[in-house]
Amino acid sequence: MNPAYATVDHTFTVPLDHRAPDGPTLQVFAREVADPARAGEELPWLLYLQGGPGGKSPRPSAHSPGWLPHALKTHRVLLLDQRGTGRSSPVTARSAARFASPDRLADHLAHFRADAIVADAELIRRELCGDTPWETLGQSYGGFLTLTYLSQAPEGLRACYVTGGLPGLRATADDVYARTYPRVRDRVLDFYARYPEDAPRLRRIADLLAADDVRLPDGDRLTPRRLRTLGLVLGMGDGFERLHWLLDESLAGEKELSETFLHQVMSLTGFTDNPLFAVLQESLYGQGDGPTDWAAARALAGFPEFTEHADPLLLTGEMMYPWMFRDIRGLRPFADAADLLAARTDWPPLYDPRRLAANEVPLAAVVYHDDMYVDADLSLRTARAIGATRVWVTNEWEHDGLAASGGRVLARLMEMAAGRA
């Protein structure tokens, strides 16, 4: 029990494959959270859908994101650990290594996309709420899940709120990464404009890594291409500062990197806690439209400014590459299975455009104008294609505006969904 919250832990047994309910099962964990002063009341439920893929729900504490205290004024919140994350039959390097073959692991991982997560949510809703619909709050990838939910089971929903997560309904992985590289390039150049000393510092570090065999604390070699994946943090509100202060302590001499820097790089780029983020990053765009086929890696060839020898050195963002599954210890057990997923062509559709066009569930969404991760133009196209949708476009926050705004983003979305804003 957190002093600020009344909590109840729930564990649900769900089928690995909802089309085969008598087959293998998973355990899915969710934490019910309420204001202690209202814990005994019949409050409407708000299901929180975490971003990712592969991210577990936040753990409530005195420092919980600002949206949670606002939500608890009127709702009982369910913090869901999506299958494979947190306490929900977690997918880890250790569990992946237990599979007898890459084929079996790939088949297993294919059951961790949005359609399965939505089916889990509906099973949980019926157990907790019976026939009563609930509301959802989808952050980032949680917005992708929301549109799958509206496509597959709108009867379970009373209202939906989406923050930085309206996907292109028909956008392929190729479409997405053709748009992603220019946004990441612009963000990196903005970072260098704010901290001009960091451009030569990163170039110096990359040259050192190219010349020497530098090892991270877990034994992985730190290469220039792994160094460049640090750009993933730049899409968050505090990302520029996080990267700047990391680089500020990077050098321990003319040709030596500090232990502090190496430890933090290992943590930031190791995927120890969330391997599904890397494993499923491109698979979430598969909808029977051909293989994703390592779209980010193929798109890279069209952007010569991203070569490792370019000056300034451009970092990468939310892109996953085949080499990562050989170079990074926490991803190596997934390497062959990731190749099989990239070649897969039988992904079922995740969105039903006709059903979404006829949608009657109030959907309120914020689109961050400068979002590095989710393309704003694709988001606005999607919003125009969904019934009962209201959109707010802002550049006041980055991708993490839900947590960074102290409840203001969620408050406005609730007002919009209710027709009061």
Buried (B, 14 or more C-beta within 10 A) or exposed (E): EEEBBBBEEBEBEBBBBBEEEEEEBBBBBBBBBBBBEBBEEEBBBBBBBBBBBBBBBBEBEEEBBBBBBBBBEEBBBBBBBBBBBBBBBBBBBEBBEEBEEBEEBBBBBBBBBBBBBBBBBBBBBEEBBEEEBBBBBBBBBBBBBBBBBBBBBBEBBBBBBBBBBBBBBBBBBBBBBBBBBEBBBEBBBBBBEEBEEBBEBBBBBBEBBBEEEBEBEBEBEBBBBBBBBBBBBBBBBEBBEBBBEBBEEBBEEEEEBEEEBBEBBBEBBBBBBBBBBBBBBBBBBBBEBEBBBBBBBEBBEEBEEBEBEEEBBBBBBBBBBBEBBEBBBBBBBBBBBBBBBBEBEEBEBBBBBEBBEEBEBBBBBBBBEBBBBBBBEBBBBBBEBBBBBBBBEBEBBBBBBBBBBEBBBBBBBBEBBEEEE
